[in-house]
């Protein structure tokens, strides 16, 4: 065990530290976090509509459904203003966060990122109407404004901001009197860099469209985004990311945050497709999405540490462990695990390395195959990460009671994995309390 921990510390920990310091990855993570209100608001609209529809179809509450129709219409308006424009909002937040990390004007970066993104999903669209091929010029593909355009926003939004920041750092700007108000001075400083960045991205898109006959967003969707999202449905890929999250966390590095660019880039678009399908009354196409990790494996936080708290309260005889567990119980119910992970600690504690890694892997594997067999609805609603276990899966799976059963089984499995190591920790503590003998000479 000590050799394994030493190997991970020598080879994996430096990689995690380097990833955590890459400014583009940090900006990407923060951008996804910033746009979370848009995701949650759109998902709440889906929940409201689904609840009213379920009451009408399953319970026969037709009068209730009729009375609640205004709320359904309001939810549709919320949807159109939030989730259906996800990539648009994401391009703004990514530009802001990346510009801030590159130490240039965040608002200027947000504008450049948005312009760079929209240029990549526009110009002309080829349509086939009644067997006739038509080309519509100066058009936007509005489907790319939703989660479909996320990868395009990442690539061209980042490219535009990087060019913009480079020009600012190289002082490619108009110089005016320093007596100008700060807002005007920043606007004039950003003028030339912004123009250079936007025209550079425009030139790239023009060349690409002239060479391929299609706009970049459409090409990216078909050749990279869809295959990458489909790859994320593979069992091995799901387990690998789960393993890396746990290993990073074991060394005190928030694995979910470090790997957020991967988690959100691959599994969040799949989740958003499921949310859209549920809203339209269609069958969600993806079985494993971003929220699946949270509701079926990371209850109490990464590692399923809520079950560690329960195991300590049930079986541990150590007063210090029980005190920490009591303090950590309330945060753990809301999936906040820092009190137990850092307070016990679990971090860098060889006794708890195996269950900390193994419990989420087993839970993910079990839940994945249950989902494959169609025994539970896939996650199709985005719920806040602080939603307590059992309630979170029920809502995330669109009011599927089977999600509660699966989540409960996962928690019992994690409890069974954690419990022997809680007993082991008690025995190790008892062994350390060796008696000391004193001799007195007269």
PyMOL commands that set and color helices and strands:
alter all, ss='L'
color gray80, all
select helices_A, chain A and resi 2-21+23-34+36-58+62-67+69-81+83-101+106-119+142-145+147-169+182-212+216-231+235-250+255-258+260-279+290-296+305-315+319-333+338-343+350-372+391-396+401-432
alter helices_A, ss='H'
color red, helices_A
select strands_A, chain A and resi 122-129+132-140
alter strands_A, ss='S'
color yellow, strands_A
deselect
rebuild
show_as cartoon
